[in-house]
Amino acid sequence: MNALLEAFPGLQEVNVLGAQGIRLQRESLPAVATFLKEQMGANLFDIVGVDWGGAFGLYYSFFKMENGLRYRLYMHVEAGKKVPSLRHLFDSAEWLERECYDLFGIEFDVPCERLFANAGHSMRKEVKA
C-alpha cells in the first residue's frame, strides 16, 4: 500500500468493514489501476457494487499471485457520472462491470450489456423483492 500512496499522494487510506484499502476519486481509477498492474504486478480480482441507500459505491479488489497481497480500492459513484472502465487493462473487467450495471445500474464509460435481468436493477434498495 505504501508504494501506491507514495505514487499517488491524493489517495486516502481507509478501513472499510475491517479491510484496509484506498479511497479514490473516479478520475484517478485508470491511473491507479494501471500502476497496480504494471508496477505492482497485481491483477483485477473483483468489482463489487454497493447501494448505501441513495448513494452507490464500488469496491475493486486486486490480487498479486506471487506473494498473496490484496489491494482494495473504494470509490463513491456520483449520480449521473459514468465510471471509467478497466476493460482495456483487464479482460475480467468486462463481466464484472456488466454485473455492476445489471444489478445496481452503475454505468461505465463503455456500453454494458445485461447479464441477468431483462429490466430494472434488482440489487438496488428501492427494489422490493
C-alpha positions as CSV (number, residue, x, y, z in Angstrom):
1,M,0.0,0.0,0.0
2,N,2.8,2.4,0.8
3,A,4.1,2.4,-2.8
4,L,0.6,3.2,-4.1
5,L,0.2,6.0,-1.6
6,E,3.6,7.4,-2.5
7,A,2.9,7.3,-6.2
8,F,-0.5,9.0,-5.8
9,P,-0.3,11.5,-2.9
10,G,-4.0,12.4,-3.2
11,L,-5.2,8.9,-2.2
12,Q,-6.6,8.2,1.3
13,E,-6.0,5.1,3.3
14,V,-9.2,3.8,4.9
15,N,-10.6,0.8,6.8
16,V,-13.9,-0.4,5.5
17,L,-15.6,-3.4,7.2
18,G,-12.3,-4.4,8.7
19,A,-10.3,-4.4,5.5
20,Q,-7.5,-1.9,4.7
21,G,-7.9,-0.1,1.4
22,I,-7.6,3.1,-0.5
23,R,-10.3,5.6,-1.2
24,L,-10.0,7.3,-4.5
25,Q,-11.9,9.6,-6.9
26,R,-13.4,8.4,-10.1
27,E,-10.9,10.3,-12.2
28,S,-8.0,8.5,-10.5
29,L,-9.2,5.0,-11.2
30,P,-7.5,4.3,-14.6
31,A,-4.1,5.6,-13.5
32,V,-4.2,3.7,-10.2
33,A,-5.3,0.5,-11.8
34,T,-2.5,0.9,-14.4
35,F,0.0,1.4,-11.7
36,L,-1.2,-1.7,-9.8
37,K,-0.9,-3.8,-13.0
38,E,2.3,-2.5,-14.4
39,Q,4.3,-1.5,-11.3
40,M,2.9,-3.9,-8.7
41,G,2.1,-6.9,-10.8
42,A,-1.5,-7.1,-9.5
43,N,-4.5,-8.5,-11.3
44,L,-8.1,-7.4,-11.1
45,F,-9.9,-10.0,-8.9
46,D,-13.4,-8.5,-8.3
47,I,-15.6,-5.4,-8.6
48,V,-18.4,-5.2,-6.1
49,G,-21.3,-2.7,-6.3
50,V,-22.8,-1.3,-3.1
51,D,-26.1,0.5,-2.5
52,W,-25.9,2.6,0.6
53,G,-29.5,3.8,0.3
54,G,-29.4,6.7,-2.1
55,A,-25.7,6.6,-2.8
56,F,-23.7,3.9,-4.7
57,G,-20.1,2.7,-4.4
58,L,-17.7,0.3,-6.0
59,Y,-15.1,-1.9,-4.3
60,Y,-12.2,-3.0,-6.5
61,S,-10.1,-5.9,-5.4
62,F,-6.7,-6.6,-6.9
63,F,-4.5,-9.6,-6.1
64,K,-0.8,-10.3,-6.6
65,M,-0.3,-14.1,-7.0
66,E,3.4,-14.2,-6.2
67,N,3.0,-13.0,-2.6
68,G,-0.7,-13.2,-2.0
69,L,-1.1,-9.4,-1.4
70,R,-4.5,-7.9,-1.9
71,Y,-5.1,-4.3,-2.8
72,R,-8.6,-2.8,-2.3
73,L,-9.9,0.4,-3.8
74,Y,-13.1,2.1,-2.7
75,M,-14.9,4.7,-4.7
76,H,-18.1,6.7,-4.3
77,V,-20.2,6.7,-7.5
78,E,-21.7,10.2,-8.2
79,A,-25.2,10.3,-9.6
80,G,-25.2,10.7,-13.3
81,K,-21.4,10.2,-13.7
82,K,-20.0,7.3,-15.6
83,V,-17.2,5.3,-14.1
84,P,-14.0,4.7,-16.2
85,S,-13.9,1.2,-17.5
86,L,-10.9,-1.1,-16.9
87,R,-11.6,-3.4,-19.8
88,H,-8.5,-2.0,-21.7
89,L,-6.3,-3.2,-18.8
90,F,-8.0,-6.4,-17.6
91,D,-10.1,-8.9,-19.6
92,S,-12.0,-9.8,-16.5
93,A,-13.3,-6.3,-16.1
94,E,-16.0,-6.7,-18.8
95,W,-18.0,-9.3,-16.9
96,L,-17.5,-7.6,-13.5
97,E,-18.6,-4.2,-14.9
98,R,-21.6,-5.7,-16.6
99,E,-22.7,-7.3,-13.3
100,C,-22.5,-3.9,-11.5
101,Y,-24.5,-2.3,-14.3
102,D,-27.1,-5.1,-14.4
103,L,-27.7,-5.4,-10.6
104,F,-27.1,-1.8,-9.5
105,G,-27.4,0.4,-12.6
106,I,-23.9,1.8,-12.2
107,E,-22.8,3.0,-15.6
108,F,-19.4,2.8,-17.1
109,D,-17.9,4.8,-20.0
110,V,-18.3,1.8,-22.3
111,P,-21.7,0.1,-23.1
112,C,-22.6,-2.7,-20.7
113,E,-25.0,-5.4,-21.8
114,R,-27.1,-7.1,-19.2
115,L,-26.1,-10.5,-17.7
116,F,-29.1,-11.5,-15.6
117,A,-32.1,-9.2,-15.7
118,N,-34.3,-8.1,-18.6
119,A,-35.3,-4.8,-16.9
120,G,-34.6,-2.9,-13.7
121,H,-31.6,-3.2,-11.3
122,S,-32.6,-5.9,-8.8
123,M,-30.0,-5.2,-6.1
124,R,-31.0,-1.5,-5.5
125,K,-32.5,-0.9,-2.1
126,E,-35.6,0.7,-3.6
127,V,-36.5,-2.5,-5.5
128,K,-38.9,-4.7,-3.5
129,A,-38.5,-8.4,-3.6
